[in-house]
Amino acid sequence: MDTLTAIFTRHSTRAFGAKRVSDADLRRVLAAGMSAPVGRSRYDTLHLSVIRNAALIEDLQTYAKSVLPPQSRPDAPLYNCNTLILVSSVMQSDAPAIEYANVGAVMTNMAIASTALGIDSIWLWGFLRVLSPELIARLGLPAGHIPISALGIGYAADSQGVAATEFSKPRHAIDVTYLD
Ligand SMILES: Cc1cc2nc3c(=O)[nH]c(=O)nc-3n(C[C@H](O)[C@H](O)[C@H](O)COP(=O)(O)O)c2cc1C
């Protein structure tokens, strides 16, 4: 799949089936994340955690579901996803908020690479905001790292949830001002 087709067809999946992403494809997705631009080239401030432990994912799902407001989707907030790539960062006080931009760049590269590989994905933010200190400790992050986003990857449970393979225009609109 060419890059523009991957960009135009990436979409959120919120109902995953049991099929797991292969280790080879997982490595490609991680490599795409590592290829993202990062402010001041501070790749050392970032960390990727691959979470595939079913018991841990179940505990994250159960806890977050219990404290988040009721959701319409039954499998929220992790949507039955069996592979999570958590992106965490050290907070950089000399460049406030740059870590969020960095994590966004890594996440976007991984999401688009996933689409190019035929893998479905979901960007997860909400469940990380409500985790208990005990669950955050179980993530085993390096000292000083804050979990900022997670990409859930896998295969949609229902193929009807997969978007068409090509779009001639963006699926969402953002206002544009041209200063000619
Ligand atoms: C920073 C960020 C946080 C997000 N957090 C969540 C989340 O916690 N749960 C969720 O279901 N979707 C989450 N999303 C996915 C967005 O809701 C989704 O990208 C948006 O509705 C557009 O739909 P699309 O991805 O299908 O194009 C997040 C996306 C971004 C960029």
The ligand as an ORCA input file, in Angstrom:
! r2SCAN-3c Opt
* xyz 0 1
  C      -4.653     12.233     21.176
  C      -5.755     11.273     20.826
  C      -6.412     10.595     21.825
  C      -7.407      9.665     21.526
  N      -7.961      8.939     22.546
  C      -8.885      8.006     22.272
  C      -9.399      7.180     23.310
  O      -8.998      7.253     24.468
  N     -10.350      6.277     22.980
  C     -10.813      6.139     21.710
  O     -11.690      5.325     21.488
  N     -10.326      6.898     20.691
  C      -9.366      7.808     20.938
  N      -8.815      8.548     19.920
  C      -9.267      8.322     18.536
  C     -10.113      9.490     18.005
  O     -11.370      9.509     18.652
  C     -10.282      9.307     16.484
  O      -9.005      9.355     15.879
  C     -11.164     10.375     15.858
  O     -12.492     10.237     16.314
  C     -11.165     10.318     14.321
  O     -11.605      9.048     13.859
  P     -10.667      8.122     12.957
  O      -9.449      7.760     13.774
  O     -11.492      6.923     12.623
  O     -10.282      8.906     11.740
  C      -7.792      9.449     20.182
  C      -7.108     10.117     19.169
  C      -6.076     10.983     19.468
  C      -5.300     11.647     18.352
*
